[in-house]
Amino acid sequence: MQFLMLVCTDPTAEPYDAALDNIGEWVAEADSTGSRLLGERLAGAAKAKTVRVRDGAVSVTDGPFAELGELIAGFDILVADSLEGAVAIAAKHPMARFGQVEVRAFDPFE
């Protein structure tokens, strides 16, 4: 099964410590085991655009869609046999400690 892992900031998490940031190791392990198909960091929220269509009119605003302390910082597409397996992979990501990660199964159109 495939899962989307959203990598997010979280102001309530422990402070970031570059010495403990093992993202290179996490990516290498996940790639070598075939449990990660793709992943990227995202540009900062200040460079985001939110797009809405209301009554046929397109509205584009600067920034994220909501004023939250948690912002999406990146994503990964994981492969695991179950949601629990994907959560175990996600728990090893450094942002699970310095931020938060959200894991969701893909729900393909039929």
C-alpha positions as CSV (number, residue, x, y, z in Angstrom):
1,M,0.0,0.0,0.0
2,Q,1.1,3.6,-0.6
3,F,0.8,6.3,2.1
4,L,1.4,10.1,2.0
5,M,3.5,11.3,4.9
6,L,3.1,15.1,5.5
7,V,6.1,16.5,7.3
8,C,5.0,19.5,9.4
9,T,6.3,22.1,11.8
10,D,4.9,22.1,15.3
11,P,5.7,24.9,17.8
12,T,5.0,22.5,20.7
13,A,7.8,20.1,19.6
14,E,11.3,19.9,21.1
15,P,13.6,22.6,19.8
16,Y,15.4,21.8,16.6
17,D,19.0,20.5,17.1
18,A,21.0,20.1,13.9
19,A,23.3,17.6,15.6
20,L,20.3,15.2,16.1
21,D,18.9,15.8,12.6
22,N,19.5,12.4,10.9
23,I,17.4,13.1,7.8
24,G,20.2,11.7,5.5
25,E,20.2,8.4,7.4
26,W,16.4,8.2,7.4
27,V,16.2,8.8,3.6
28,A,19.0,6.4,2.9
29,E,17.4,3.6,5.0
30,A,13.9,4.2,3.6
31,D,15.2,4.3,0.0
32,S,17.3,1.2,0.4
33,T,14.4,-0.8,1.8
34,G,12.0,0.4,-0.9
35,S,9.7,2.0,1.7
36,R,10.0,5.5,0.2
37,L,9.1,6.2,-3.4
38,L,9.5,10.0,-3.4
39,G,10.0,12.9,-1.0
40,E,10.8,16.6,-1.1
41,R,11.1,19.6,1.1
42,L,8.7,22.4,0.2
43,A,9.4,26.1,-0.2
44,G,8.4,28.2,2.8
45,A,4.7,29.1,3.4
46,A,5.5,32.7,2.5
47,K,5.9,31.5,-1.1
48,A,2.6,29.6,-1.1
49,K,-0.5,30.5,-3.0
50,T,-4.0,29.4,-2.0
51,V,-6.4,29.0,-4.9
52,R,-10.2,29.0,-4.6
53,V,-13.0,29.0,-7.2
54,R,-16.2,30.5,-5.9
55,D,-19.2,31.1,-8.3
56,G,-16.9,30.6,-11.2
57,A,-14.4,33.2,-10.1
58,V,-10.8,32.3,-9.3
59,S,-9.3,33.8,-6.2
60,V,-5.6,33.6,-5.4
61,T,-4.2,34.7,-2.1
62,D,-0.7,34.7,-0.7
63,G,0.4,32.2,1.9
64,P,-1.2,29.0,3.4
65,F,-4.9,28.5,3.6
66,A,-5.0,28.9,7.4
67,E,-3.2,30.8,10.1
68,L,-1.8,27.9,12.1
69,G,1.4,27.2,14.0
70,E,1.8,23.9,12.1
71,L,2.8,24.3,8.5
72,I,3.5,21.6,5.9
73,A,7.3,21.6,5.3
74,G,7.6,18.5,3.0
75,F,6.2,15.2,2.1
76,D,7.1,11.6,1.4
77,I,5.3,8.8,-0.4
78,L,5.8,5.6,1.6
79,V,5.2,2.0,0.8
80,A,4.2,-0.4,3.6
81,D,2.0,-3.4,4.2
82,S,-0.2,-1.5,6.6
83,L,-0.9,1.8,8.2
84,E,0.9,0.6,11.3
85,G,4.0,-0.2,9.1
86,A,3.9,3.3,7.6
87,V,3.6,4.8,11.1
88,A,6.7,2.9,12.1
89,I,8.6,4.3,9.2
90,A,7.4,7.8,9.9
91,A,8.3,7.6,13.6
92,K,12.0,7.3,12.6
93,H,11.8,10.6,10.6
94,P,13.6,13.4,12.5
95,M,10.6,15.7,12.2
96,A,8.5,13.3,14.2
97,R,10.7,14.7,17.1
98,F,11.2,18.3,15.9
99,G,7.8,18.8,14.4
100,Q,5.1,16.3,13.5
101,V,4.3,13.9,10.7
102,E,0.9,12.8,9.4
103,V,0.4,9.5,7.6
104,R,-2.5,8.8,5.4
105,A,-3.3,5.9,3.1
106,F,-4.1,6.7,-0.5
107,D,-7.7,6.3,-1.4
108,P,-7.7,5.8,-5.1
109,F,-10.6,6.6,-7.4
110,E,-12.5,3.5,-8.6
